[in-house]
């Protein structure tokens, strides 16, 4: 009898067990929250470097497209819930859904209607000084073709900026005007939001890139790394390259020289100088008229 009483007194009461389980659950939730907060507040130096390269090339390509002074400003990439990302956009906007082949995920590029208006205005002879009239309407076939050309240029330049870190490939899927038909992930999922502000003749608009963060999970260590090793491709201008060329037959060596653009530039320049000198000599000769 005394042994049974001792065993009952040694066992902890059920209330204490419930308190311990609740305390452990709270500690686990707090640790997960702290870990997520650290991830959200950390910088991504590699991604910032990629975006700087993208802004430089995008500025040049956009100038070639609309023949107008353009500036591309960067914003720090942010990790946020998808519901918070949707809350920063109007109900109707231009949403371009793309498929990331190399990472097996879906992303979207959102082009501000102000950017579309300024691009179309400059391409059709305007100067872009008038304030854009943002009216929620359906785009015409001509406007959609210009938007598709703009998006293809953005995708190509973004792929080039990523090329030295990872071979990123985009595949255009479709274009939508409402987020109700362009949902790429759940509202509670975390997404990576990258914003670029394009300034055209003093008028600014945004181009946003949104991708679920789990898509970049294989590259998370690379994105948060302070320094990354870029893939270096040796250029064929070294001494060994020229030695190997000199060992070729003379016919092939001459053909390789003739294919170079600068060879023909120098050749044409020399011919023009020679013709100019010949013309100057002819003019400088005295004209003997009536001499027998």
C-alpha positions, 0 to 999 in steps of 0.5 A: 500500500505504501509503495502504491502511494509513493508511485502516485506521488512521484508521477507529475500531475496532468496540469503540469504536463499540459503546461510543459507541452504548451511551453514547448510549442510556444518556444518552437513557434518563437524559434521559427519566427526568429529564424524567418525574421532573420531570413527576411532582414538579411541582405542578398549581395549576389542578387543585388550584384545581378540586378546592378548588371541588369540595370546597366544593360536594360538602360542601353536596350531600352534606349535602343528601343525607344530612342529616348533617355532612360534611367533604371533605378534599383530597389532592395529585394524583399521577401514578403507574404504573397498577400502583402505583395498583392495589396501593393497593386491596383485591381487591374494591371499588366501581369506577365506569367513566365515559367522558369525552366531551370528551376521548375517554377512559375513567376510573374513580371508586372509592368506599370501602365505608366511604363507602357504608356510612355514606351508607346508614346515615344515609339510613335513619335511622342516625347513622353513629356505629358503625364500618362493617363492611367485608365483601366481598360483593355489593351489593343492588339498593337499595345499588346504587341509592344508590351510583349516586345518590351517583356521579351527584352526584359526577360532576355536581359535578366537572363544575361545578368544571371548567366555568370551565376546560374543558367536561368531560362524564362518561357513566356506563358500568357499575359493577364490583367487581373491577379484573380486569373494570375495566381502563382502561389498561395496567399500565405506563401513567401515570395521574393519581390524585386522592383525596378523603377524606369524613368523616361524623360522625367516620368517614372514607372515600376517593373516588378518581378515576383517569384515564390521563394521556394523556387530559389531554394536551391540557390539560397546559399548563393544569393545570401553569400557575401562573395560568389565565384563567377564563371570565367570564360577565357578570351581567345586573345592570348599568346597560345591562341596566336601561336596555334593560329600561326601553325595553320596553313597560310590559306586558312590563316589568310581566310581568318584574317579576311573575316575580321571586320577591323581588317576591312576597316583598315583596308578601306581607310588605306584605300581612301587615303591613297585615292585622296593623295592621287586626286591631290597630285592630279589637281596640283599638276600645271595645265599647259594649254596651247603648247606645242 
